[in-house]
Amino acid sequence: MVPPEDQLWEGTPSLKALAIDAVGVALFTVALSLAVSFAYRPALDAASGISADVAKFITGNEPGLKLAAVLFVVVVAGQHLLRLGWRAVVLRTQHYRLTNQRLLIESGVFSRTINEIDLRTVDDITFHQRFSERVLGLGQIGIVSSEPDTDGVSRRAGVRARLVGVSQPREVREQIRNAAYAASGKQVFMRPT
């Protein structure tokens, strides 16, 4: 008889995972603004020295050139902000659920995909924390599995899923490990040879 499926853990990636990227975008925006601000007048002076016609054009169109410089900063920095915003949306649409039988990873902004890993097929669980993730209390968990294909032949083991931006990653990794151990009939984890 198959035991009932009980939920052991549920979570989503933390937006704190994008904190370093957000700081990078902010610093890039400030640096770009300062660079354009400091280079604006010397660039106009250098261009004015090309010829009298160019100097006359620059003098007559200086408000438009200032607007163009501001728009350049807004467009370039805006692209970085939009990319960061999209990554936040993608991150927030991921959902992780661990039961005593399987690990479900749901993702997708416009369409949904569910990746399901039978815990009996888990060969190994990896754990990775960058320095910034350690500071923020986050981490990444990789699930190595050799789940059989539909023809019953075992695939080569490899990372089948990666949980990113997980809060309390060591505890979650242990929960997955313990659930996989229980689901596999208390067999010791061994990698296929």
MDTraj code that builds the backbone (N, CA, C; nanometers):
import mdtraj as md
import numpy as np

residues = "MET VAL PRO PRO GLU ASP GLN LEU TRP GLU GLY THR PRO SER LEU LYS ALA LEU ALA ILE ASP ALA VAL GLY VAL ALA LEU PHE THR VAL ALA LEU SER LEU ALA VAL SER PHE ALA TYR ARG PRO ALA LEU ASP ALA ALA SER GLY ILE SER ALA ASP VAL ALA LYS PHE ILE THR GLY ASN GLU PRO GLY LEU LYS LEU ALA ALA VAL LEU PHE VAL VAL VAL VAL ALA GLY GLN HIS LEU LEU ARG LEU GLY TRP ARG ALA VAL VAL LEU ARG THR GLN HIS TYR ARG LEU THR ASN GLN ARG LEU LEU ILE GLU SER GLY VAL PHE SER ARG THR ILE ASN GLU ILE ASP LEU ARG THR VAL ASP ASP ILE THR PHE HIS GLN ARG PHE SER GLU ARG VAL LEU GLY LEU GLY GLN ILE GLY ILE VAL SER SER GLU PRO ASP THR ASP GLY VAL SER ARG ARG ALA GLY VAL ARG ALA ARG LEU VAL GLY VAL SER GLN PRO ARG GLU VAL ARG GLU GLN ILE ARG ASN ALA ALA TYR ALA ALA SER GLY LYS GLN VAL PHE MET ARG PRO THR".split()
xyz = np.array([
    [0.0836, -0.1185, 0.0000],
    [0.0000, 0.0000, 0.0000],
    [0.0885, 0.1254, 0.0000],
    [0.0545, 0.2203, -0.0848],
    [0.1302, 0.3449, -0.0955],
    [0.0876, 0.4384, 0.0177],
    [0.1858, 0.4922, 0.0912],
    [0.1484, 0.5835, 0.1999],
    [0.0890, 0.7120, 0.1428],
    [0.0031, 0.7785, 0.2200],
    [-0.0544, 0.9038, 0.1701],
    [0.0551, 1.0091, 0.1506],
    [0.0312, 1.0971, 0.0559],
    [0.1309, 1.2008, 0.0270],
    [0.1128, 1.3167, 0.1240],
    [0.2169, 1.3446, 0.1998],
    [0.2155, 1.4538, 0.2971],
    [0.3126, 1.5612, 0.2541],
    [0.2698, 1.6854, 0.2643],
    [0.3575, 1.7971, 0.2304],
    [0.4537, 1.8220, 0.3458],
    [0.5840, 1.8301, 0.3122],
    [0.6875, 1.8504, 0.4134],
    [0.7407, 1.9932, 0.4148],
    [0.7438, 2.0554, 0.2980],
    [0.7995, 2.1910, 0.2859],
    [0.7449, 2.2550, 0.1601],
    [0.7293, 2.3847, 0.1654],
    [0.6849, 2.4615, 0.0493],
    [0.7572, 2.5954, 0.0528],
    [0.7975, 2.6439, -0.0627],
    [0.8677, 2.7712, -0.0651],
    [0.8787, 2.8301, -0.2035],
    [0.9238, 2.9536, -0.2062],
    [0.9519, 3.0253, -0.3303],
    [1.0890, 3.0910, -0.3149],
    [1.1543, 3.1196, -0.4263],
    [1.2833, 3.1895, -0.4160],
    [1.2650, 3.3270, -0.3539],
    [1.3589, 3.3655, -0.2749],
    [1.3559, 3.4977, -0.2121],
    [1.4057, 3.6033, -0.3097],
    [1.3404, 3.7182, -0.3081],
    [1.3868, 3.8288, -0.3923],
    [1.5222, 3.8824, -0.3454],
    [1.5613, 3.8458, -0.2237],
    [1.6939, 3.8857, -0.1755],
    [1.8032, 3.8290, -0.2657],
    [1.7708, 3.7240, -0.3428],
    [1.8687, 3.6644, -0.4342],
    [1.9134, 3.7643, -0.5399],
    [1.8325, 3.8658, -0.5643],
    [1.8667, 3.9678, -0.6637],
    [1.9274, 4.0937, -0.6009],
    [1.9546, 4.0900, -0.4715],
    [2.0049, 4.2092, -0.4025],
    [2.1367, 4.2590, -0.4606],
    [2.2300, 4.1688, -0.4855],
    [2.3601, 4.2091, -0.5400],
    [2.3424, 4.2663, -0.6800],
    [2.2540, 4.2043, -0.7594],
    [2.2273, 4.2555, -0.8936],
    [2.1628, 4.3938, -0.8874],
    [2.0739, 4.4149, -0.7902],
    [2.0091, 4.5452, -0.7747],
    [2.1113, 4.6524, -0.7372],
    [2.2038, 4.6168, -0.6492],
    [2.3105, 4.7113, -0.6126],
    [2.3962, 4.7407, -0.7353],
    [2.4257, 4.6375, -0.8152],
    [2.5044, 4.6565, -0.9371],
    [2.4359, 4.7483, -1.0359],
    [2.3047, 4.7335, -1.0524],
    [2.2294, 4.8212, -1.1434],
    [2.2295, 4.9641, -1.0909],
    [2.2135, 4.9808, -0.9604],
    [2.2146, 5.1158, -0.9018],
    [2.3509, 5.1819, -0.9211],
    [2.4582, 5.1064, -0.8957],
    [2.5928, 5.1622, -0.9138],
    [2.6196, 5.1937, -1.0609],
    [2.5752, 5.1058, -1.1502],
    [2.5913, 5.1307, -1.2935],
    [2.5186, 5.2582, -1.3343],
    [2.3965, 5.2769, -1.2849],
    [2.3181, 5.3961, -1.3187],
    [2.3870, 5.5230, -1.2695],
    [2.4379, 5.5194, -1.1479],
    [2.5087, 5.6363, -1.0930],
    [2.6356, 5.6630, -1.1731],
    [2.7122, 5.5582, -1.2029],
    [2.8371, 5.5753, -1.2789],
    [2.8100, 5.6278, -1.4191],
    [2.7072, 5.5755, -1.4846],
    [2.6727, 5.6232, -1.6183],
    [2.6294, 5.7691, -1.6151],
    [2.5494, 5.8048, -1.5164],
    [2.5047, 5.9446, -1.5033],
    [2.6230, 6.0384, -1.4816],
    [2.7144, 5.9976, -1.3944],
    [2.8327, 6.0810, -1.3685],
    [2.9222, 6.0897, -1.4917],
    [2.9411, 5.9785, -1.5608],
    [3.0257, 5.9784, -1.6799],
    [2.9693, 6.0699, -1.7878],
    [2.8401, 6.0607, -1.8114],
    [2.7776, 6.1466, -1.9128],
    [2.7836, 6.2922, -1.8681],
    [2.7600, 6.3157, -1.7405],
    [2.7632, 6.4527, -1.6883],
    [2.9019, 6.5162, -1.7030],
    [3.0067, 6.4403, -1.6668],
    [3.1428, 6.4939, -1.6755],
    [3.1938, 6.5009, -1.8195],
    [3.1482, 6.4105, -1.9042],
    [3.1980, 6.4078, -2.0420],
    [3.1193, 6.4986, -2.1352],
    [3.0035, 6.5457, -2.0936],
    [2.9162, 6.6222, -2.1811],
    [2.9842, 6.7502, -2.2328],
    [3.0284, 6.8357, -2.1452],
    [3.0875, 6.9644, -2.1857],
    [3.2186, 6.9445, -2.2626],
    [3.3125, 6.8588, -2.2168],
    [3.4347, 6.8370, -2.2952],
    [3.4057, 6.7795, -2.4346],
    [3.3043, 6.6934, -2.4449],
    [3.2698, 6.6371, -2.5758],
    [3.2159, 6.7445, -2.6689],
    [3.1322, 6.8346, -2.6163],
    [3.0805, 6.9448, -2.6989],
    [3.1934, 7.0395, -2.7407],
    [3.2837, 7.0679, -2.6478],
    [3.3967, 7.1555, -2.6805],
    [3.4860, 7.0929, -2.7869],
    [3.5101, 6.9631, -2.7750],
    [3.5929, 6.8944, -2.8737],
    [3.5242, 6.8936, -3.0100],
    [3.3945, 6.8703, -3.0115],
    [3.3206, 6.8688, -3.1386],
    [3.3149, 7.0078, -3.1994],
    [3.3051, 7.1108, -3.1165],
    [3.3010, 7.2486, -3.1666],
    [3.4314, 7.2882, -3.2336],
    [3.5410, 7.2271, -3.1916],
    [3.6708, 7.2572, -3.2499],
    [3.6904, 7.1969, -3.3880],
    [3.5985, 7.1120, -3.4339],
    [3.6118, 7.0491, -3.5649],
    [3.5983, 7.1522, -3.6755],
    [3.4938, 7.2342, -3.6668],
    [3.4737, 7.3380, -3.7686],
    [3.3770, 7.4421, -3.7138],
    [3.3695, 7.5549, -3.7836],
    [3.2792, 7.6629, -3.7425],
    [3.1337, 7.6204, -3.7580],
    [3.1050, 7.5407, -3.8616],
    [2.9667, 7.4948, -3.8832],
    [2.9210, 7.4040, -3.7692],
    [3.0092, 7.3157, -3.7248],
    [2.9748, 7.2249, -3.6146],
    [2.9548, 7.3057, -3.4865],
    [3.0425, 7.4060, -3.4619],
    [3.0293, 7.4901, -3.3429],
    [2.8967, 7.5655, -3.3454],
    [2.8566, 7.6150, -3.4623],
    [2.7297, 7.6874, -3.4764],
    [2.6110, 7.5932, -3.4514],
    [2.6220, 7.4694, -3.5058],
    [2.5155, 7.3707, -3.4867],
    [2.4994, 7.3377, -3.3374],
    [2.6119, 7.3174, -3.2692],
    [2.6083, 7.2824, -3.1263],
    [2.5496, 7.3973, -3.0452],
    [2.5902, 7.5202, -3.0740],
    [2.5386, 7.6352, -3.0013],
    [2.3877, 7.6486, -3.0213],
    [2.3399, 7.6258, -3.1423],
    [2.1973, 7.6402, -3.1724],
    [2.1117, 7.5261, -3.1199],
    [2.1730, 7.4135, -3.0958],
    [2.0951, 7.2959, -3.0548],
    [2.1340, 7.2425, -2.9167],
    [2.1929, 7.3250, -2.8337],
    [2.2394, 7.2749, -2.7043],
    [2.1281, 7.2197, -2.6158],
    [2.0080, 7.2802, -2.6083],
    [1.9019, 7.2194, -2.5262],
    [1.8648, 7.0785, -2.5761],
    [1.8592, 7.0609, -2.7065],
    [1.8283, 6.9295, -2.7624],
    [1.9381, 6.8285, -2.7353],
    [2.0644, 6.8720, -2.7374],
    [2.1761, 6.7824, -2.7078],
    [2.1761, 6.7399, -2.5604],
    [2.1390, 6.8353, -2.4715],
    [2.1271, 6.7990, -2.3296],
    [2.0174, 6.6950, -2.3109],
    [1.9050, 6.7154, -2.3797],
    [1.7949, 6.6203, -2.3716],
    [1.8387, 6.4831, -2.4250],
    [1.9154, 6.4831, -2.5335],
    [1.9646, 6.3574, -2.5903],
    [2.0556, 6.2843, -2.4909],
    [2.1402, 6.3586, -2.4190],
    [2.2297, 6.2976, -2.3199],
    [2.1490, 6.2374, -2.2049],
    [2.0475, 6.3116, -2.1602],
    [1.9619, 6.2606, -2.0524],
    [1.8860, 6.1366, -2.0989],
    [1.8318, 6.1411, -2.2208],
    [1.7591, 6.0258, -2.2746],
    [1.8501, 5.9044, -2.2898],
    [1.9746, 5.9265, -2.3268],
    [2.0711, 5.8171, -2.3376],
    [2.0852, 5.7460, -2.2026],
    [2.1033, 5.8256, -2.0962],
    [2.1180, 5.7682, -1.9618],
    [1.9903, 5.6944, -1.9217],
    [1.8747, 5.7560, -1.9479],
    [1.7472, 5.6946, -1.9099],
    [1.7251, 5.5629, -1.9841],
    [1.7533, 5.5608, -2.1144],
    [1.7309, 5.4392, -2.1935],
    [1.8266, 5.3276, -2.1520],
    [1.9541, 5.3590, -2.1396],
    [2.0523, 5.2544, -2.1050],
    [2.0281, 5.2026, -1.9629],
    [2.0095, 5.2936, -1.8677],
    [1.9826, 5.2503, -1.7296],
    [1.8467, 5.1818, -1.7216],
    [1.7506, 5.2292, -1.7964],
    [1.6175, 5.1687, -1.7978],
    [1.6198, 5.0252, -1.8474],
    [1.7045, 4.9968, -1.9472],
    [1.7168, 4.8595, -1.9957],
    [1.7656, 4.7669, -1.8843],
    [1.8628, 4.8142, -1.8090],
    [1.9148, 4.7336, -1.6982],
    [1.8070, 4.7142, -1.5903],
    [1.7320, 4.8194, -1.5620],
    [1.6253, 4.8085, -1.4627],
    [1.5143, 4.7145, -1.5098],
    [1.4792, 4.7215, -1.6374],
    [1.3770, 4.6319, -1.6911],
    [1.4230, 4.4859, -1.6852],
    [1.5490, 4.4615, -1.7197],
    [1.6034, 4.3263, -1.7130],
    [1.5983, 4.2731, -1.5695],
    [1.6345, 4.3581, -1.4745],
    [1.6306, 4.3184, -1.3339],
    [1.4863, 4.2925, -1.2906],
    [1.3945, 4.3776, -1.3341],
    [1.2531, 4.3582, -1.3021],
    [1.1991, 4.2285, -1.3587],
    [1.2380, 4.1962, -1.4831],
    [1.1936, 4.0715, -1.5441],
    [1.2480, 3.9510, -1.4670],
    [1.3730, 3.9587, -1.4270],
    [1.4312, 3.8495, -1.3483],
    [1.3566, 3.8318, -1.2163],
    [1.3131, 3.9430, -1.1560],
    [1.2354, 3.9352, -1.0315],
    [1.1009, 3.8675, -1.0565],
    [1.0364, 3.9008, -1.1679],
    [0.9077, 3.8379, -1.2016],
    [0.9269, 3.6883, -1.2235],
    [1.0304, 3.6513, -1.2990],
    [1.0576, 3.5095, -1.3255],
    [1.0863, 3.4361, -1.1944],
    [1.1636, 3.4985, -1.1079],
    [1.1979, 3.4364, -0.9798],
    [1.0736, 3.4152, -0.8942],
    [0.9868, 3.5154, -0.8904],
    [0.8670, 3.5056, -0.8057],
    [0.7625, 3.4085, -0.8591],
    [0.7725, 3.3690, -0.9848],
    [0.6760, 3.2726, -1.0378],
    [0.7195, 3.1287, -1.0132],
    [0.8375, 3.1091, -0.9580],
    [0.8821, 2.9741, -0.9252],
    [0.8240, 2.9348, -0.7891],
    [0.7862, 2.8082, -0.7795],
    [0.7278, 2.7589, -0.6552],
    [0.7802, 2.6170, -0.6314],
    [0.8273, 2.5909, -0.5101],
    [0.8826, 2.4607, -0.4757],
    [0.7911, 2.3936, -0.3730],
    [0.7705, 2.2619, -0.3916],
    [0.6899, 2.1864, -0.2953],
    [0.7518, 2.0488, -0.2775],
    [0.7814, 2.0148, -0.1531],
    [0.8393, 1.8851, -0.1181],
    [0.7353, 1.8050, -0.0419],
    [0.7109, 1.6826, -0.0892],
    [0.6240, 1.5911, -0.0162],
    [0.7085, 1.4705, 0.0237],
    [0.6466, 1.3752, 0.0880],
    [0.7205, 1.2555, 0.1264],
    [0.7437, 1.1625, 0.0072],
    [0.6912, 1.1986, -0.1116],
    [0.7080, 1.1152, -0.2304],
    [0.7803, 1.1843, -0.3454],
    [0.7708, 1.3170, -0.3548],
    [0.8253, 1.3859, -0.4717],
    [0.8586, 1.5309, -0.4407],
    [0.9382, 1.5865, -0.5296],
    [0.9714, 1.7284, -0.5259],
    [0.9125, 1.7896, -0.6524],
    [0.8299, 1.8911, -0.6354],
    [0.7660, 1.9585, -0.7479],
    [0.8233, 2.0987, -0.7604],
    [0.8617, 2.1341, -0.8829],
    [0.9139, 2.2678, -0.9102],
    [0.8267, 2.3272, -1.0201],
    [0.7512, 2.4286, -0.9842],
    [0.6600, 2.4925, -1.0779],
    [0.7190, 2.6261, -1.1183],
    [0.7175, 2.6540, -1.2492],
    [0.7759, 2.7790, -1.2969],
    [0.7043, 2.8260, -1.4229],
    [0.7282, 2.9494, -1.4590],
    [0.6724, 3.0048, -1.5814],
    [0.5942, 3.1317, -1.5547],
    [0.6166, 3.2316, -1.6376],
    [0.5458, 3.3587, -1.6230],
    [0.4134, 3.3530, -1.6976],
    [0.4173, 3.3237, -1.8259],
    [0.2955, 3.3212, -1.9071],
    [0.2379, 3.1806, -1.9193],
    [0.3236, 3.0824, -1.9300],
    [0.2803, 2.9427, -1.9300],
    [0.3427, 2.8774, -1.8077],
    [0.2871, 2.7667, -1.7651],
    [0.3368, 2.7003, -1.6450],
    [0.4003, 2.5665, -1.6803],
    [0.5095, 2.5348, -1.6132],
    [0.5774, 2.4067, -1.6273],
    [0.5964, 2.3494, -1.4876],
    [0.5681, 2.2213, -1.4745],
    [0.5917, 2.1542, -1.3471],
    [0.6931, 2.0438, -1.3709],
    [0.8051, 2.0526, -1.3016],
    [0.9085, 1.9502, -1.3054],
    [0.8927, 1.8683, -1.1780],
    [0.8721, 1.7398, -1.1940],
    [0.8486, 1.6519, -1.0799],
    [0.9611, 1.5498, -1.0699],
    [1.0162, 1.5367, -0.9520],
    [1.1222, 1.4394, -0.9287],
    [1.0747, 1.3423, -0.8217],
    [1.0695, 1.2157, -0.8578],
    [1.0346, 1.1093, -0.7644],
    [1.1515, 1.0954, -0.6667],
    [1.1242, 1.1075, -0.5385],
    [1.2319, 1.1054, -0.4394],
    [1.3052, 0.9722, -0.4338],
    [1.2442, 0.8649, -0.4827],
    [1.3117, 0.7343, -0.4840],
    [1.4277, 0.7326, -0.5831],
    [1.4290, 0.8293, -0.6774],
    [1.5337, 0.8301, -0.7803],
    [1.6451, 0.9303, -0.7507],
    [1.6384, 0.9972, -0.6368],
    [1.7402, 1.0973, -0.6024],
    [1.8696, 1.0267, -0.5656],
    [1.9765, 1.0617, -0.6372],
    [2.1083, 1.0033, -0.6107],
    [2.1933, 1.0910, -0.5205],
    [2.1752, 1.2208, -0.5320],
    [2.2587, 1.3124, -0.4550],
    [2.1891, 1.4471, -0.4491],
    [2.2269, 1.5252, -0.3501],
    [2.1725, 1.6594, -0.3345],
    [2.2916, 1.7520, -0.3152],
    [2.3037, 1.8507, -0.4037],
    [2.4158, 1.9436, -0.3943],
    [2.3714, 2.0709, -0.3250],
    [2.4675, 2.1417, -0.2717],
    [2.4418, 2.2664, -0.1991],
    [2.5480, 2.3663, -0.2405],
    [2.5052, 2.4874, -0.2729],
    [2.6014, 2.5906, -0.3125],
    [2.5567, 2.7248, -0.2571],
    [2.6525, 2.7981, -0.2022],
    [2.6272, 2.9329, -0.1527],
    [2.7417, 3.0229, -0.1957],
    [2.7089, 3.1258, -0.2720],
    [2.8085, 3.2298, -0.2982],
    [2.8218, 3.3122, -0.1709],
    [2.9269, 3.3934, -0.1646],
    [2.9485, 3.4760, -0.0457],
    [2.8283, 3.5653, -0.0189],
    [2.7757, 3.6283, -0.1245],
    [2.6608, 3.7179, -0.1068],
    [2.5390, 3.6415, -0.0559],
    [2.5226, 3.5165, -0.1004],
    [2.4100, 3.4354, -0.0529],
    [2.4278, 3.3984, 0.0941],
    [2.5507, 3.3723, 0.1342],
    [2.5761, 3.3425, 0.2764],
    [2.5385, 3.4603, 0.3630],
    [2.5766, 3.5793, 0.3177],
    [2.5451, 3.7005, 0.3941],
    [2.3936, 3.7186, 0.4061],
    [2.3205, 3.6868, 0.2994],
    [2.1753, 3.7065, 0.2963],
    [2.0968, 3.5863, 0.3497],
    [2.1659, 3.4776, 0.3851],
    [2.0985, 3.3591, 0.4371],
    [2.0259, 3.2785, 0.3304],
    [2.0789, 3.2813, 0.2080],
    [2.0181, 3.2100, 0.0961],
    [2.1148, 3.1050, 0.0426],
    [2.0654, 3.0206, -0.0472],
    [2.1516, 2.9224, -0.1099],
    [2.0818, 2.8551, -0.2263],
    [2.1576, 2.7689, -0.2946],
    [2.1066, 2.6927, -0.4083],
    [2.1185, 2.5445, -0.3764],
    [2.0153, 2.4703, -0.4122],
    [2.0140, 2.3259, -0.3891],
    [1.9947, 2.2588, -0.5240],
    [2.0828, 2.1643, -0.5559],
    [2.0718, 2.0893, -0.6806],
    [2.0308, 1.9461, -0.6505],
    [1.9419, 1.8933, -0.7329],
    [1.8953, 1.7561, -0.7159],
    [1.9536, 1.6724, -0.8291],
    [2.0355, 1.5737, -0.7934],
    [2.0936, 1.4815, -0.8908],
    [2.0088, 1.3558, -0.8883],
    [1.9576, 1.3188, -1.0054],
    [1.8661, 1.2054, -1.0130],
    [1.8949, 1.1237, -1.1374],
    [1.8685, 0.9957, -1.1274],
    [1.8818, 0.9074, -1.2441],
    [1.7473, 0.8400, -1.2685],
    [1.6459, 0.9221, -1.2813],
    [1.5109, 0.8718, -1.3032],
    [1.5048, 0.7979, -1.4362],
    [1.4411, 0.6815, -1.4421],
    [1.4363, 0.6062, -1.5678],
    [1.3478, 0.6735, -1.6714],
    [1.3864, 0.6558, -1.7986],
    [1.3021, 0.7034, -1.9081],
    [1.1795, 0.6139, -1.9174],
    [1.0910, 0.6459, -2.0079],
    [0.9685, 0.5683, -2.0231],
    [0.9959, 0.4241, -2.0641],
    [1.1121, 0.3960, -2.1254],
    [1.1430, 0.2580, -2.1650],
    [1.2058, 0.1779, -2.0513],
    [1.2172, 0.2396, -1.9321],
    [1.2694, 0.1690, -1.8165],
    [1.4200, 0.1718, -1.8039],
    [1.4897, 0.2273, -1.9015],
    [1.6364, 0.2346, -1.8973],
    [1.6749, 0.3604, -1.8203],
    [1.7646, 0.3456, -1.7264],
    [1.8051, 0.4579, -1.6435],
    [1.8878, 0.5575, -1.7235],
    [1.8544, 0.6841, -1.7067],
    [1.9340, 0.7896, -1.7681],
    [2.0618, 0.8082, -1.6885],
    [2.1568, 0.8733, -1.7518],
    [2.2788, 0.9094, -1.6816],
    [2.2431, 1.0115, -1.5744],
    [2.2960, 0.9942, -1.4574],
    [2.2647, 1.0858, -1.3481],
    [2.3187, 1.2246, -1.3789],
    [2.2443, 1.3235, -1.3403],
    [2.2859, 1.4613, -1.3575],
    [2.1926, 1.5516, -1.2795],
    [2.2280, 1.6776, -1.2682],
    [2.1427, 1.7707, -1.1950],
    [2.0127, 1.7861, -1.2737],
    [1.9059, 1.7423, -1.2160],
    [1.7747, 1.7484, -1.2809],
    [1.7021, 1.8766, -1.2458],
    [1.7339, 1.9325, -1.1294],
    [1.6633, 2.0532, -1.0863],
    [1.7542, 2.1343, -0.9958],
    [1.7325, 2.2641, -0.9989],
    [1.8084, 2.3543, -0.9118],
    [1.7089, 2.4486, -0.8446],
    [1.7123, 2.4488, -0.7145],
    [1.6297, 2.5398, -0.6363],
    [1.7172, 2.6586, -0.6009],
    [1.6786, 2.7771, -0.6436],
    [1.7610, 2.8962, -0.6218],
    [1.6923, 2.9901, -0.5234],
    [1.7721, 3.0719, -0.4573],
    [1.7177, 3.1722, -0.3658],
    [1.6435, 3.1131, -0.2481],
    [1.6862, 2.9952, -0.2027],
    [1.6168, 2.9263, -0.0944],
    [1.6626, 2.9825, 0.0404],
    [1.5664, 3.0241, 0.1221],
    [1.5967, 3.0665, 0.2588],
    [1.6240, 2.9430, 0.3430],
    [1.7144, 2.9540, 0.4367],
    [1.7560, 2.8430, 0.5220],
    [1.7897, 2.7202, 0.4373],
    [1.8840, 2.7350, 0.3439],
    [1.9103, 2.6281, 0.2475],
    [1.9631, 2.4984, 0.3079],
    [2.0402, 2.5066, 0.4138],
    [2.0930, 2.3834, 0.4744],
    [1.9801, 2.2990, 0.5333],
    [1.8867, 2.3654, 0.5995],
    [1.7741, 2.2934, 0.6586],
    [1.6868, 2.2321, 0.5506],
    [1.6621, 2.3070, 0.4427],
    [1.5797, 2.2564, 0.3331],
    [1.6494, 2.1384, 0.2661],
    [1.7810, 2.1488, 0.2458],
    [1.8567, 2.0382, 0.1865],
    [1.8428, 1.9133, 0.2716],
    [1.8528, 1.9282, 0.4025],
    [1.8390, 1.8131, 0.4919],
    [1.6979, 1.7546, 0.4856],
    [1.5967, 1.8403, 0.4735],
    [1.4598, 1.7905, 0.4603],
    [1.4449, 1.7064, 0.3336],
    [1.5011, 1.7563, 0.2228],
    [1.4933, 1.6821, 0.0966],
    [1.5695, 1.5509, 0.1100],
    [1.6874, 1.5571, 0.1686],
    [1.7697, 1.4364, 0.1860],
    [1.6967, 1.3327, 0.2704],
    [1.6383, 1.3753, 0.3831],
    [1.5679, 1.2827, 0.4708],
    [1.4450, 1.2228, 0.4019],
    [1.3729, 1.3057, 0.3260],
    [1.2554, 1.2560, 0.2541],
    [1.2962, 1.1563, 0.1461],
    [1.4076, 1.1846, 0.0764],
    [1.4561, 1.0922, -0.0270],
    [1.5028, 0.9618, 0.0365],
    [1.5668, 0.9714, 0.1503],
    [1.6129, 0.8529, 0.2222],
    [1.4946, 0.7657, 0.2627],
    [1.3912, 0.8288, 0.3166],
    [1.2718, 0.7548, 0.3579],
    [1.1993, 0.6953, 0.2368],
    [1.1908, 0.7701, 0.1274],
    [1.1197, 0.7230, 0.0079],
    [1.1928, 0.6089, -0.0610],
    [1.3242, 0.6052, -0.0480],
    [1.4019, 0.5007, -0.1163],
    [1.4102, 0.3722, -0.0348],
    [1.3354, 0.3644, 0.0713],
    [1.3385, 0.2436, 0.1521],
    [1.4594, 0.2348, 0.2405],
    [1.5073, 0.3489, 0.2860],
    [1.6216, 0.3576, 0.3768],
    [1.7495, 0.3030, 0.3168],
    [1.7635, 0.3156, 0.1839],
    [1.8862, 0.2723, 0.1187],
    [1.9882, 0.3842, 0.1272],
    [2.1141, 0.3474, 0.1341],
    [2.2205, 0.4455, 0.1370],
    [2.2316, 0.5083, -0.0016],
    [2.2551, 0.6397, -0.0056],
    [2.2724, 0.7072, -0.1345],
    [2.3972, 0.6544, -0.2016],
    [2.3838, 0.6099, -0.3256],
    [2.4991, 0.5671, -0.4028],
    [2.4832, 0.6196, -0.5444],
    [2.5904, 0.6688, -0.5978],
    [2.5884, 0.7135, -0.7378],
    [2.6010, 0.5919, -0.8284],
    [2.5308, 0.5931, -0.9410],
    [2.5453, 0.4810, -1.0337],
    [2.6857, 0.4824, -1.0954],
    [2.7389, 0.3637, -1.1240],
    [2.8726, 0.3560, -1.1834],
    [2.8651, 0.3322, -1.3312],
])
top = md.Topology()
chain = top.add_chain()
for i, resn in enumerate(residues, 1):
    res = top.add_residue(resn, chain, resSeq=i)
    for name in ("N", "CA", "C"):
        top.add_atom(name, md.element.get_by_symbol(name[0]), res)
traj = md.Trajectory(xyz[None], top)
